[in-house]
Amino acid sequence: MGICRYCQTNAGWFSDAHDYCVQKANAEREKANAESYARLQKANAERELAKKALDSFRTARPRTNVRALTFGGDVCQKLTKELDAALLAKHRGLIDKFLENRRA
């Protein structure tokens, strides 16, 4: 008599698994694969969102400098700092996630 590799009980002559045990194992494997795929898709979506936020932050900064040059002096520096702080506050979580994923 063979022993079932899933439930460790008698599987019958010349058999190493019950049909039910094989079906159950396959169903659990498919469920685990689907969950892993869903987590991977979510992580990729978050990564793309972070990339877009970072790109938005990077492209907004040069425009700030060009605009700031027309004002001159202290006004230029103050506006640049305020805009940088506002952009950083708006996208801080996304930028942190993106940088964290790059380090991993």
C-alpha positions in Angstrom: 0.0 0.0 0.0 1.2 3.5 -0.8 1.1 6.4 1.6 -0.6 9.6 0.4 2.0 12.4 0.2 -0.5 15.0 1.3 -2.5 13.5 4.2 -0.1 10.7 5.1 -2.7 7.9 5.1 -3.1 4.8 3.0 -3.6 5.8 -0.6 -4.2 2.3 -2.0 -2.2 -0.1 -4.2 0.3 1.5 -6.5 -0.8 5.0 -5.6 1.0 7.8 -3.8 -1.9 10.3 -3.4 -5.7 10.4 -3.2 -7.5 12.2 -6.0 -9.2 14.5 -3.5 -5.9 15.4 -1.9 -4.4 16.2 -5.3 -7.4 18.4 -6.3 -7.2 20.2 -2.9 -3.5 20.8 -3.2 -3.9 22.1 -6.8 -6.7 24.5 -5.7 -4.6 25.8 -2.9 -1.6 26.3 -5.2 -3.8 28.2 -7.7 -5.2 30.4 -4.9 -1.7 31.2 -3.6 -0.5 32.0 -7.1 -3.5 34.3 -7.6 -2.9 36.1 -4.3 0.8 36.5 -5.1 0.0 37.9 -8.6 -2.5 40.4 -7.1 0.1 41.6 -4.5 2.7 41.9 -7.3 0.3 44.0 -9.5 -0.5 46.2 -6.5 3.2 46.7 -5.8 3.9 47.6 -9.4 1.0 50.0 -9.5 2.3 51.8 -6.4 5.8 51.9 -7.9 4.5 53.4 -11.1 2.5 56.0 -9.1 5.6 56.9 -7.1 7.6 57.2 -10.3 5.0 59.6 -11.7 5.0 61.6 -8.5 8.8 61.8 -8.5 8.9 62.8 -12.2 6.2 65.4 -11.5 8.3 66.8 -8.7 11.5 66.8 -10.8 9.8 68.6 -13.8 8.1 71.2 -11.6 11.3 72.3 -10.0 13.0 73.7 -13.2 9.8 75.6 -14.1 10.0 77.1 -10.6 13.5 78.4 -11.2 12.6 79.9 -14.6 9.7 81.7 -13.1 11.7 82.8 -10.1 14.3 84.5 -12.2 11.8 87.0 -13.4 11.1 88.3 -9.8 14.7 88.6 -8.6 16.3 88.7 -5.2 14.6 87.7 -2.0 11.2 87.2 -3.6 12.8 84.6 -5.9 14.3 82.6 -3.1 11.2 82.8 -0.9 8.9 81.6 -3.7 11.3 78.8 -4.7 11.4 77.5 -1.1 7.7 77.7 -0.6 6.9 75.9 -3.8 9.5 73.2 -3.1 8.0 72.7 0.4 4.5 72.5 -1.0 5.5 70.0 -3.7 7.4 67.9 -1.2 4.5 67.9 1.2 2.1 66.8 -1.5 4.2 64.0 -2.8 6.2 63.0 0.3 4.6 59.6 0.9 4.9 58.6 -2.8 8.5 59.7 -3.0 9.4 57.8 0.2 7.8 54.6 -1.1 9.6 55.0 -4.4 13.0 55.5 -2.7 12.3 52.6 -0.3 11.6 50.3 -3.2 14.8 51.4 -5.0 16.9 50.6 -2.0 15.3 47.1 -1.7 
